[in-house]
Amino acid sequence: MKKKIARIIICLILASSFCFGAAGCGDKSGFVVGTSEFVDSLNPFVAWSEVSLEVFNLIYDPLVRFDEEQKPTPALAKSWEVSDDGLSWTFDLAKANWHDGEKFTSEDVKFSYELFLTETGEGSYYGAYLSGIESIECPDESTVVIKTEKPKADMLYIPTPILPEHIWGEIGEKKLGDYKNKQPVGTGPYMFAEMQEGSLTLTVNGDYFGDPGTVESYSFVEYKNSDSMAQALKAGEIDGTTSLSAAQMGQLEEEEGIKVISGQIPGFTQLGFNLKEDGKGDPLLKDKEIRHAIECCIDKQKALEMAYSGQGEVGDTLLNSFSPYKWTPEGDTLRDYDIERAKEILDAAGYKDTDDNGIREDSSGNDLQFDLISIADNTEEVKMGQIIKAGCEEAGIGIKCVTMESGALSDKVYSFDYDMFIWGWGADVDPGSILNILTSNYDYAETGWINDEYDSLYKEQSTLIDFDERKAVVDKLQQIAYEEAPYVILVYDNYIQGVNSADWEGFVQIPENGCYFLNMTDFNYVNIKPAE
């Protein structure tokens, strides 16, 4: 499972025989979603797992949501207009109530945005979407006016949740990060019911100001691995899955009453390098020629076929091929699989195997020998690591594959105590979110790479409303990231998801060829219904 500009630490093992409440046990008024990860926190200021963000998307409303085509559609803002100079946005708000019955007003919007900016800043997940906002005014209870320093290209692509001031305003700044938010209160289409070990349940908000869902409840249940989750789907113990392995797709396609998809997602699986100036990684990796050579050693197509059963595409840059902002390296710029080219790069950079042991050294005799960490229970990434190792060793680069659980990897990465690692990112509709992960001020930056030109161009692209103008700058950002190679983008791997189509109907892939779940919308949650 990818980071949604986030990463989960899996903490619970559930048996595949788990049956939560009435749902999945014959009563189809509730829908059970099986996940390979779980909610890491109910506090939007500290949560970073994809499931947490999915839950927040149902409990809380943003000003503007995405529809089934991932285009802006009204949520708490029922309409909006922007000034001719692009610096002032006026949002007309819906009449809504918080789940505890209190009235929602424009002051809640102002409070929420200012709190995210003040307490977490633009380097955090939700705070990053608010960059460029200069002031927020509330001329009345149903109107918000947001003013920006420069035009804000992603104003209608902000998923930052609106929080109730009457609850969060009582917490205090020093306690904000420690607040457990055990009973979340939002305005969204579903309300928090309960959370137990490895399971969380939401119930429909019957007083929702928008179109209420037809499903009475959703339960998110964590499973130890995708095999047990697939068996639970076959047995009718769960009704949908967010993430299965590619190997299980063929098995489930043969099952009557189960619909399985391979959905494209904005995001990728990457090889990351420790480039932090005072990090604990091997300093040789700070030479981009070594990183370039490593990329030429990776047979990405083979890895896609062997590790992901072909479910996805070979990766190259930060944006997937279905993004309108995609830039693709070609010709000599493209670092495709080519062992001989890798050897030539290393030779030209002065790395030779002088002692004839199969491993090249630098001029001081230090071996090009690096540790590569992957998550132990992620079969695909472990296989990817072995393929990287085999290719690099052909070119004279030694690789030691190390596996560990995701929490340990997280600790290693964010203390910069590693050489290389394999992980993944999930992104959003607007390109700014995924481009942000390589800026120097991003809170979850993993590589320690700093590039002033990249930082400057990132700020510039966020102010460009014209598509062609913005794309030119986004192209340059992708070019810089590709040339400097703090990441090697390995594959754009799909999410394999399944649903119980015998009992439920109305699911659509969002966007076309996308996913049922984890698609940044609430569309399927509020539109599916029991099959007739």
N, C-alpha and C positions, 0 to 999 in steps of 0.2 A: 504494500500500500504506500502511496506516495505522500510526501509532505504536501499539505495544502498550504504551501508556504509554511509548512508544518510537518512534524514527525511524531508518531505515537510510540510510547513505551508500553508494550503488551504486558499485562500484569495478571491475567487470569486464564486458567484452563477450564473449559466447559466440556462436559461429555456430549457426544453427538445425540444422546438420547434426551437432552434437555427439552422440556416443553414448558413454555412460559404462559401462565394463565390459561385463558380459554382459547386464545389464538393459536392456530396450528394443531389444535386438539379436537377439531370437529366444528368449532364455532368460528365462522369466518367474518365476524363483525370487526375483528382486530387483525392487523397485519404484522407479522414478525419478520424482521430483517436480520439476516445473519451477517456478521462482520468479522473480519480477521483482526481487527483492532477495536479499541473501545474508547469511550470518552475519557480524556485525560484530566479534564477539569470542566466544571460548569461556569467558571469565571471567564468571560470573554477577553479579559485583559491578560490572561496567562495561558489559555488553552491553545493547543496547536495541532491536534489530530484532526484528520478529515471527518471523522464521525462526530466530533465535538462541533465542528463548523456546520455539519449537516443538521444536527439537533438545533443549533442556534438559528438556523435558517427557518425552522418551523416554529420555534418559540417566539423569536423576535422578528419584527419587520424592519427593513431598511426604508429609506425614503422611496427608492425605486428598485423594483425587482427585475429579473429576466423572465421573458416568456419562453414558449417552447422552441423558439428560434434563437434564443439567447439575446434578444433585443430588449431595450428598456421598456418596462410597462409599469403603470402606477402601482404603488403600494401605500405607504402612509402619505405620500404625496400623490394626490389624485390628478394634479396637473402642474405644469411649470412653464416658465418663460425665461428667456435670457436677454439681457440688454444688448444693444447693437455692438457695443465694444467688447462683449463677452466677459465682462468683469462682474456682473451682478445677476444672480439667479434668484427668482422668486418662486417659491413652492406653495401651492394651495393645498392644505392638508385635509385628509379625510377625518370624519368624526368617528373616533375609536375610543375604546376603553381598555385599560390594562386588565390583565387576567384577574386581578384582585378587585376589580370594579371601579378603581379610580379613573378619572378622566384623563385621556391623553391630550397634551397641548403642545404648542410650538416650543415652549420652554424646555420640554423634554429633549427635543432635537438639539437645541442650542447647548443644553447641559451635556448631552452625550458626546457630541462632536468635540466640544472643548475639553471634556474629561479625557477622551482618547488622545487628543493632541498634547494635553498637559502632562498626563501621567505615563503615557507610553511613547509618545513622540512619533515622528514620521518613519522611524526605523522599525516599528512594530508592524504586525500583520494588519490589523484594522486601522491603525494610525496612518499607515503608509498611503491609504486611499484618500486621506484628507489633506495631503500636501498641497500647498498653494492657497489654502483658505486663509483669508486675512481677518474677516469678521463675520459674525452671525447676529442678525437682528430679528426681533419678534414684534412686528407692529401690532399684531393681535394674536389671539389664541390659535387661529387657524392659518397663519401665514408665517413663513420663514424666508428671510432674505439673506442669502449667502454671498459675500463679496470676496473676490479673489485678487491677488496681486497682479496676476496675468491670466489670460484665458486658460481654462482648465479643461483639457481634452477628455478627461474621464469622469466628469461630474455626474453623468448618468450611469456610471458603472461602479458605484460605491456600495459595497455590501455591508458596510459598517452598521451593526445593529443599533437601533434606538432603544435606550435603556430608561427605566422609570426614575425620574429625579427623586421622587418621594422615598425611594428605597436606597439607591446608590448615593444620594446626597448625604445620607446619614452615616456612611461608613468611615469617612475620614481618609485623607490622602495616604497616611503612613500604613493603613491597614488594607488598602485597596488590593494589593497583590496577594494578600493572605486570605481574602474573603472567599469562603467556600461556595457561596450562592447556592445553598442546598435546595432552595425552593424558587427556581427562576420564575420571574414574572415578566411577561412580555405582552405584546398586542397581537402576536402571530396566530396563524390558523390552528395551531395545536398548543396545548397547555401541558406543562410538566405535571406528571402524576406521581412517579416514584422512581428511585434508582436503587438497585440492589447490586451485589457483587456480579459484575459482568452483564447486567441487563438494565435497561432504562426504558420507561414507558411514558408515552405522551397520549393525551386524550383530546378529542376534537373540541375546538372552541366554538360552542354553539352560538355565541354572541359576536362572532367575527364580523367585522365591518365589510369584508369582501366576500368572495364566494367560499362558503365553508366546505371542508372536505366531507366526502361521503363515508370514509372509513372512520370507525369510532375510535380506534386507537392504533398507535404504532409502537412496537417494541423493538429495540435494537439489542441484539444478543451477540456476545463475543464467543467465538469458537477457537479452539486450540490451533487448528490448521484447516486448510481448504478441503482436505479429504473428508473430515468429519462434517464440515459445513455442506458439502455436496451430498453426503448421505442423508443429512437432515432434510435437505430440500427434496430429495427423492422420497423420503418417508413421510413428507407432509408436516414435519415438525416446525419448519419455517416456510415462509411464503416468498422470500426473495433473498438474494445474496449480492453483496457489493463487490466481492472480489474472489474469483476462483482461479485456479491455475489453468493454463492453456491445455494441459493434458486431460483435464476433466471435461473440456468442452465437448469432445466427441462422444464421451460416455453419456452425458446428459442430453445431448441432441436426440438420442435414441429413446429417451423416456417420454411416454405419452403424458400430456398435460404439463410439460415443462418447456418453457421458452428460454433459450440461451443465446446471448449475443456477445460479440466481440466489439466493444465500443471504443471509438477513438476518444482520447482526452487531450486537452492542452497540457503538455508536460512531457517529461522524459525520464529515463534512467541515465545517470551520468557517472563517470569516473572523476573524482575530485582529488586535487593535489594540495598539500599543505605548503602555502606560499607566504605564510605570516613571517614577518621579519624576525621576531623573537620566538617563533614556534619551535616545537620539539621534533619536527620532522627532519628528514634528510635534506640538507641545504642544496644538494645537487639538483633537486627537482625545481629549484628556482630558475634554472636555465630552461627557457622555453624550447630550445632545440631538443632537449631530452623529452619534453612533453610532446613535441611534434613527432618525434621518432616513435614514441609509445603509441600514439594514435595510428601511425602507419603500420604498426604491428598487430592491430586488432581487426580480425575478420568479423566485422559487425553483421554481415549477412549470415554467416555461419552461426553466430551467436543468436541471432534472431530466430533462426530455424531450430537450433538445438535447445536453446534455453526457453524460448517463448512459442515454440511450435508455429512460427511464422506469423503470430498474431501481433502485428504492428508494422513499423517501418524502420529502416536503418536511420540513425540520427546523425545530425551534423551541427546544427546551430540551435540557439535557444528557443526558437519558435517552430512549431510543427508545420508540415506542408499545407494543412488546411487553414492556416492563419493568413488573412489577406496581407499581413505585414511580413511574411516570410521572406528572408534573403537566403539564397542557396549558393554556396561556394562551388565554383566550376574550374575546369582546366587545371593549371598548376597550383591554383589556390586550394583546391580540394585535397585533403589528406586522406586518400582512400587506402584500403588495405594493400600494402606493398612492402614486403620485407626488405627488398633490395634498396628501395628508397629510404627506408629507416636506417639501413646500414650506411648509406651515403650521407645522410644528415649527421649521424654520429661521427663518421670519419671526418667530415668537414669541420665539426666542432671540436675535434681533437681527442675524442674518446676512443682509445685503442685497447685491445686485449693483449697487453705486453707479456703477461705471464702464461698465456695460452691455456687458461683455465675455463674458457668459454664465457667469461664475464669481463666486460670492458671496464677501464678505470679512467679517472681524470689524471691530469698532469702530476698530481700529488700521490697517486697510487690508490685513491679511494675507489672502491668498487661501485659500479652502478647496480646496487643491490637494494631493493625496496620492499617494504611490507605492503600488502594490499588487503584491506579489511572488507569483509562482506558480512551480512547478517546470516547467522547459522541456519535459521529455519526458512530462509528465503531461497528456495531451490534454484530459481531462475538466476538470481544474482550470484550464488555460489558457482553455478556453471559458467556464468559470464567471467568470473574471476579466473577459473581454470583456463578458459580460452585466451584471456589476456596474458596469463603466465606463459602459455605455450608459444604464443606469437613473439612475445618479448624475448624469450630465451633464444629464439632463432636469430635474433639480431644482436645478442650479447648483453641483454639487460636481465639481471636476475630478479625474480619476483618470488616472494614468500607469501602464499595465500594464508590469511588468518581469518577465522570465523568467530563471531561472538554474538550474543543476543543484542537486540536493538538498543536497549538502554545503555549497555556498556559502550556500544559504538557511539551513541550520542554523547556520552561523557568524554570519549576520546576526541571526537570531532570538535566539540565546543571548548575543549581545553587545548586544542591544537597539538595533541599528542599522537600524531599519526604521520605516515608518509602519503598513502593513497587510500581511498575508500570508494565503495560503490553504494549509491543511494539513489533516490528519485525525488523529483518535484512534480507537483500538480500545479496548474496555473489557472488563470481566469480568462474571461473573454477578451478583455482589454490587454494589449501587450505589455503595458506598464508594470503589471504585477510580477511577471516572470523576469523582466529586465531588471527589476529592482533588486533581485537577490544577489547581484554582483556589484551593487553600489557599496561604497565603503562604510555608509552609515546604517546598513541594514542589520537589524539585531541578530538575525540568524545566519549571517554570512559565515560560510564554513571554511573557505580557503585562505582568508586573510589577504587576498589579492586587492591591491589598491591601484586605481588608474584615474588620475585627475580628469583626463579627457572624457573617459566613460562617465564619470560622475556629472560633469558639466553637460554632456549631451543628453544624459537621462533627464536632467531638469528641463532642458530645452524641449524635448519631445512631449513632455507633459503639458506644454503650453500651446501646442500647435493643433488647431482645430481642423485645418484643411488636411484631408487624407494624404494627398501626394506630398505635401510638405513634411508631414509627420513621418510618413513612410521613409523618406530620404534619410531622416535622422535615425529612425529605428534600424534601417539597413546598416548605417554606420556603426551603431552600437553592436549589432550582431557581428559585423566584420572585426571590430576590435576584440570582442570576446573570443571569436574564433582564432584570430591570429595570436593572441596572448595565451589562450588555452588554460585558464584556471580550471576549467572543466573540459573533459572530452565527452561530448554527448554521444552515448552509445546507441540507444534505440528509443523510438517513440512507441513504447509498448502499450497495447490496448488493455482495457479492463474487461475481464470475462465476468459477466453477470447473468444471473438466472432468476426467473420468476415462475410462480405456480400459475400458469395460464388456464388451468382447468377451473380454478376457483376465482380468479381475478381477471379483469379486463380493463382496457383503457391505457395501458402503458405505451409510451412512445420513446424513441431514442432521441436524446436532446444533446446537440443539434442533430441534423441528419447524420446517421452513422455514429452517433455518440452513445451515451450511456443512459440507463434507466435511473440510476442513483449517482450521487456525487457529481452532478452536472451543474451545480450552482443555481438551481431553480427549485421551487416547491411544486412544479407543475404536476408531476406524476402523483405526488402525495395527495394533492387535493382533487385530482381528476380520476384516479382509478376507482373502481367499484366492484362489488361481487359480480361474478359472471352470471349471466342469465341462462 
